[in-house]
Amino acid sequence: MSDLMLKAATKAKLHVEAWLRTRTTNDRGQTAVEYLGIIVVVVAIVVAISGTSIGNTIRTAISNKIADLID
């Protein structure tokens, strides 16, 4: 292998390793933040539904559909 090819291969390997290190580190933190965001959104929706009359309307509609299926 020529000297020029060896230098190019070494440089490419170093860049790929650095990219992989930053890629795996950032993905782990990002995933935790995304899960936290999803949980916050779900909690906000549940609080909004339970705090208004929409929650009762939805509960009544679901109960009626279940009753229709049972009968």
C-alpha positions in Angstrom: 0.0 0.0 0.0 1.4 3.4 -0.9 2.1 6.1 1.7 -0.7 8.3 0.3 -3.3 5.5 0.5 -2.3 4.6 4.1 -2.7 8.2 5.2 -6.1 8.5 3.5 -7.3 5.3 5.0 -6.1 6.3 8.5 -7.7 9.7 8.2 -11.0 8.1 7.1 -10.9 5.6 9.9 -10.4 8.4 12.5 -13.3 10.4 11.1 -15.6 7.4 11.1 -14.7 6.5 14.7 -15.3 10.1 15.8 -18.6 10.2 14.1 -19.7 6.9 15.6 -18.8 8.1 19.1 -20.7 11.3 18.8 -23.6 9.6 17.1 -24.2 7.0 19.8 -23.7 9.4 22.6 -26.2 11.9 21.2 -28.8 9.3 20.4 -29.0 8.0 23.9 -29.7 11.4 25.4 -32.0 12.4 22.6 -34.1 9.2 23.1 -34.6 10.0 26.8 -35.6 13.5 26.0 -38.1 12.3 23.4 -39.7 9.8 25.8 -40.0 12.6 28.4 -41.6 14.8 25.9 -44.1 12.1 24.9 -45.0 11.5 28.6 -45.5 15.3 29.2 -47.8 15.5 26.2 -49.9 12.4 27.2 -50.2 13.8 30.8 -51.3 17.2 29.4 -54.0 15.5 27.3 -55.3 13.4 30.2 -55.4 16.5 32.4 -57.2 18.5 29.8 -59.7 15.7 29.1 -60.4 15.0 32.8 -60.7 18.7 33.7 -63.5 19.4 31.2 -66.9 18.1 30.2 -65.3 16.5 27.2 -64.0 13.8 29.4 -67.5 12.9 30.6 -68.8 12.9 27.0 -66.0 10.6 25.9 -66.6 8.3 28.9 -70.3 8.2 28.2 -69.8 7.4 24.5 -67.3 4.6 25.2 -69.7 3.2 27.9 -72.6 3.2 25.4 -70.5 1.5 22.7 -69.4 -1.2 25.2 -73.0 -1.7 26.3 -74.1 -2.0 22.6 -71.5 -4.8 22.1 -72.5 -6.6 25.2 -76.3 -6.6 24.4 
